[in-house]
């Protein structure tokens, strides 16, 4: 089973309690720092991509261990 930390998506980014992703059209985001919103979006994207890469690596490790498994007594 895949470790939950690898496949569980983090919560969407939020600037504060009123301003959350997706930023466009959210009333609480009007007039807020757009650079901060962009930084949060990019860091969230990087975190998710990193988790996906770790998940693929974990599956490859499991697949390799099964491929090399030799049952005793056969």
Secondary structure, DSSP 8 states (H G I E B T S, - for coil): ---HHHHS-----BSSSS-BSS-TT-GGGTTS-HHHHHHHHHHHHHHHHHHHHHHHHHHHHHHHHHHT---TT-
